[in-house]
Amino acid sequence: MQTTQSLSRESGGREAVEHTILNAAECVFARHGYRGASLQAIADRAGLPKANVLYYMGSKQVLYLKLLDRMMRRWNAVLDDITTQSDPREVLSDFIRTKMMLGQRYPDGSKLFAAEILAGAPFLADYLEGELRQWVESRVDVMRHWIEQGKMDSVDPRFLIFLIWSSTQHYVEYGAQVNAILGQEGLSEQDIDDVTAFLERVILKGCGVR
């Protein structure tokens, strides 16, 4: 088995090793939940000694929180730089498309986040009530300016963000239901394009984007 040192040299350093651990942990946590996942299982999947996982991540809880934070930042990055001068149609379309794409690309991360929320957010309560709430409110302020400028209807921007989060995640968290109803195993690239176009059309029309 490779040591952390050899993997580090071959892969470009600490960042590459941490990336390997995070990807392995994302898979293990998504399948077994926080309580059912073990550091040994994560280490085995990463191909590293358990001691090295602890060295790089500190603890199981820290590792778990890093994964949740990584997923949220992936999802919301597209809205980080919006301003009152941004085009609502372009911003919301990008948000829907990015959110849909990331759910399909990182299904384990999406399922992990959903499981945390369904459990009552025992590890994320402070983040949800603090950093995430502030992030949402800053985007809400921008959208309210768009409404005042007549660029979209007078909808509650918070509910709009919730709608985009939930409608795109449905095709990951409820994938078994979607597949059963459609009579197929997994969505094709064309299916994903069709779903994304449908969500764009319905959501943009629903909030009256000009």
C-alpha positions in Angstrom: 0.0 0.0 0.0 1.3 3.5 -0.8 2.2 5.7 2.1 0.9 9.2 2.4 4.3 10.5 1.6 4.7 8.6 -1.7 1.1 9.6 -2.7 1.9 13.2 -1.8 5.0 13.2 -4.0 3.3 11.6 -6.9 0.1 13.7 -6.8 1.4 17.1 -6.1 1.3 17.5 -2.3 -1.1 17.8 0.5 -4.0 19.1 -1.5 -4.1 16.0 -3.6 -4.0 13.7 -0.6 -6.8 15.7 1.1 -8.8 15.5 -2.2 -8.4 11.7 -2.2 -9.6 11.4 1.4 -12.6 13.7 0.9 -13.7 11.8 -2.2 -13.4 8.5 -0.3 -15.3 9.9 2.7 -18.1 11.3 0.6 -18.8 7.9 -0.8 -18.7 6.1 2.6 -20.8 8.8 4.5 -23.4 8.8 1.7 -23.8 5.0 1.9 -23.6 4.5 5.6 -24.5 7.9 7.2 -22.5 9.7 9.9 -23.0 7.1 12.6 -22.5 4.1 10.3 -19.3 5.4 8.6 -15.9 4.6 10.2 -12.6 6.2 9.7 -11.2 2.8 8.9 -13.6 2.3 6.0 -12.7 5.8 4.7 -9.0 5.0 5.0 -9.5 1.7 3.2 -11.4 3.3 0.3 -8.7 6.0 0.1 -5.9 3.5 0.1 -4.3 5.1 3.1 -3.6 4.1 6.7 -6.2 5.3 9.2 -3.5 7.3 11.0 -2.9 9.4 7.9 -6.6 10.2 7.5 -6.5 11.5 11.1 -3.3 13.5 10.4 -4.8 15.3 7.5 -8.4 15.7 8.7 -8.2 15.7 12.5 -11.4 13.8 13.3 -14.4 12.1 11.7 -16.6 15.1 12.6 -14.2 17.6 11.0 -14.0 15.5 7.9 -17.8 15.3 7.7 -18.2 19.1 8.1 -15.6 19.6 5.3 -17.6 17.5 3.0 -20.9 19.4 3.7 -19.1 22.7 3.3 -17.6 21.6 0.0 -21.0 20.6 -1.4 -22.7 23.9 -0.4 -19.9 26.0 -1.9 -20.1 24.0 -5.2 -23.8 24.6 -5.4 -23.8 28.3 -4.5 -20.7 29.6 -6.2 -22.7 30.6 -9.3 -24.5 33.2 -7.2 -21.5 34.6 -5.4 -20.8 37.5 -7.8 -24.3 38.6 -8.8 -25.1 42.3 -8.6 -28.1 44.5 -9.2 -26.8 45.0 -12.7 -26.7 41.3 -13.5 -29.3 39.8 -15.9 -31.8 37.8 -13.9 -32.5 35.5 -16.8 -28.9 34.6 -17.2 -28.2 34.3 -13.4 -31.2 32.1 -12.7 -30.6 29.9 -15.8 -27.0 29.4 -14.8 -28.0 28.6 -11.2 -30.5 26.0 -12.4 -28.1 24.4 -14.9 -25.2 24.4 -12.5 -27.2 22.9 -9.7 -28.6 20.2 -11.9 -25.2 19.4 -13.3 -23.5 19.2 -9.9 -26.2 16.9 -8.6 -25.5 14.5 -11.4 -21.7 14.8 -11.2 -21.5 14.6 -7.3 -24.5 12.4 -6.3 -22.9 11.2 -3.1 -22.3 14.8 -1.9 -25.9 15.7 -2.7 -27.3 12.6 -0.8 -24.9 13.3 2.1 -26.3 16.8 2.5 -29.9 15.7 2.2 -29.4 13.0 4.9 -27.9 15.7 7.2 -30.9 18.0 6.7 -33.4 15.1 7.1 -31.8 14.2 10.4 -32.5 17.7 11.7 -29.1 19.2 10.8 -27.3 18.1 14.0 -23.9 19.2 12.6 -25.0 22.1 10.4 -27.4 24.1 12.6 -24.9 26.9 13.2 -23.9 27.1 9.6 -27.5 27.1 8.4 -28.5 29.8 10.9 -25.4 31.9 10.4 -23.3 31.8 7.3 -25.9 30.3 5.0 -28.7 32.6 6.2 -26.4 35.6 5.6 -25.5 34.3 2.1 -29.1 33.9 1.2 -30.1 37.3 2.5 -27.4 39.0 0.5 -28.8 37.3 -2.7 -32.3 38.2 -1.7 -31.3 41.8 -1.5 -30.1 41.7 -5.1 -33.2 40.0 -6.3 -35.4 42.5 -4.6 -33.6 45.2 -6.6 -34.4 43.3 -9.7 -38.1 43.3 -8.7 -38.0 47.1 -8.1 -36.3 47.6 -11.5 -39.2 45.6 -13.1 -36.9 42.8 -14.3 -39.0 40.1 -12.6 -42.3 39.7 -10.8 -42.8 40.4 -7.1 -42.0 36.9 -5.8 -40.3 36.0 -2.5 -36.6 35.5 -3.5 -36.1 33.1 -0.6 -38.8 30.8 -1.9 -37.3 31.0 -5.4 -33.9 29.9 -4.1 -35.6 27.0 -2.1 -37.5 26.0 -5.3 -34.3 25.8 -7.4 -32.5 23.9 -4.6 -35.3 21.3 -4.2 -36.3 20.8 -7.8 -32.8 20.1 -9.0 -32.0 17.8 -6.1 -35.1 15.7 -6.6 -33.4 13.9 -9.5 -30.6 12.8 -7.3 -32.2 12.1 -3.9 -35.3 10.5 -5.4 -33.5 9.0 -8.3 -34.9 5.5 -7.6 -38.5 6.9 -7.8 -37.7 8.8 -11.0 -36.1 5.8 -12.6 -39.0 3.5 -11.6 -41.6 5.9 -13.1 -39.6 6.5 -16.3 -38.9 2.7 -16.6 -35.2 3.1 -17.0 -31.9 2.9 -15.1 -30.5 6.4 -14.6 -31.0 9.6 -16.7 -29.2 9.9 -20.0 -27.5 13.1 -21.0 -30.5 14.0 -23.2 -32.8 13.4 -20.2 -30.7 15.8 -18.1 -30.8 18.4 -20.8 -34.6 18.0 -21.1 -35.2 18.2 -17.4 -32.9 21.3 -17.1 -34.7 23.1 -20.0 -38.1 22.2 -18.4 -37.1 23.6 -15.0 -35.7 26.8 -16.6 -38.8 27.4 -18.6 -41.2 26.8 -15.7 -39.2 28.7 -13.1 -38.3 31.7 -15.2 -41.9 32.0 -16.4 -43.2 31.5 -12.9 -41.2 34.4 -11.5 -41.9 36.6 -14.6 -38.3 37.2 -15.6 -38.4 39.8 -18.4 
